[in-house]
């Protein structure tokens, strides 16, 4: 049994992470990513009961997983795999497993049925079944679907900040119960004032992507996933072909841009997916401004959850994020 996350962790407002379900959007995003990057082929596996559609699951197949770079395979937890691989639930687009169930259906039954069928098809096709970034709520269903093929193991958790409905940045910070968390946000606000930082929210455009590319490539290189700035610019611009509301937050000092934060809004969930930041005397402080600027945007647009992704978890927890586990299932090599 995989336990659900404690959604009443100290320092966070009362929220129900279990109610957040953007699975349909995630499936659409997996399809869009596969259309942009043709190395993998996408299909949605759908479960029906007569005329009723009960749910759907993204399935992405790679003729050879080696078409992805070693760095990409390592990021996705598949560094040791070779040959044909099927991602059951995808996971490349948002680093989250893409599966959904109709509200009136039993989610556990639907997910288990979809995963079981997908694994059976892998056996027939001779591909290795893999599921990555599975949320705790679906862990048991995936384990049942992969029964006899793979054992689930935890991967690095995802940091999610829950927000009360209709809040503002100042009200959110003032209402935090944890004194240390409140102090961290207040320090971010003070640093913004002291450094004279201003931010603007922009629609994602090729020009904005190009302006941020050098900083994005710099951050990726520091995280062990180097890419050329031209690739960064192309990758960011391609987000416009994907579902959701795509925005860029530009942080400036004395009128000069010093960082960019890229976000996608899916339902009530704001995903902070890319940061661009070059060398700067206050680089650490500017990095922390990522959280504050994203909080401002989330509050202004009415988002209830902000996803800050995996890695660099200490500053995220220090600002009240809940760490939601992710699970991985890797079947036997075909």
Secondary structure as GFF3:
##gff-version 3
##sequence-region A 1 334
A	DSSP	three_ten_helix	17	19	.	.	.	ID=ss1
A	DSSP	alpha_helix	23	36	.	.	.	ID=ss2
A	DSSP	beta_strand	41	49	.	.	.	ID=ss3
A	DSSP	beta_strand	52	62	.	.	.	ID=ss4
A	DSSP	three_ten_helix	65	67	.	.	.	ID=ss5
A	DSSP	alpha_helix	70	75	.	.	.	ID=ss6
A	DSSP	beta_strand	85	88	.	.	.	ID=ss7
A	DSSP	beta_strand	99	101	.	.	.	ID=ss8
A	DSSP	alpha_helix	107	125	.	.	.	ID=ss9
A	DSSP	beta_strand	128	135	.	.	.	ID=ss10
A	DSSP	three_ten_helix	136	138	.	.	.	ID=ss11
A	DSSP	alpha_helix	139	145	.	.	.	ID=ss12
A	DSSP	beta_strand	153	162	.	.	.	ID=ss13
A	DSSP	alpha_helix	169	174	.	.	.	ID=ss14
A	DSSP	alpha_helix	179	194	.	.	.	ID=ss15
A	DSSP	beta_strand	197	203	.	.	.	ID=ss16
A	DSSP	alpha_helix	206	222	.	.	.	ID=ss17
A	DSSP	alpha_helix	229	237	.	.	.	ID=ss18
A	DSSP	three_ten_helix	238	241	.	.	.	ID=ss19
A	DSSP	beta_strand	245	253	.	.	.	ID=ss20
A	DSSP	beta_strand	256	266	.	.	.	ID=ss21
A	DSSP	beta_strand	269	277	.	.	.	ID=ss22
A	DSSP	alpha_helix	283	301	.	.	.	ID=ss23
A	DSSP	beta_strand	305	309	.	.	.	ID=ss24
A	DSSP	alpha_helix	313	317	.	.	.	ID=ss25
A	DSSP	beta_strand	322	330	.	.	.	ID=ss26
###
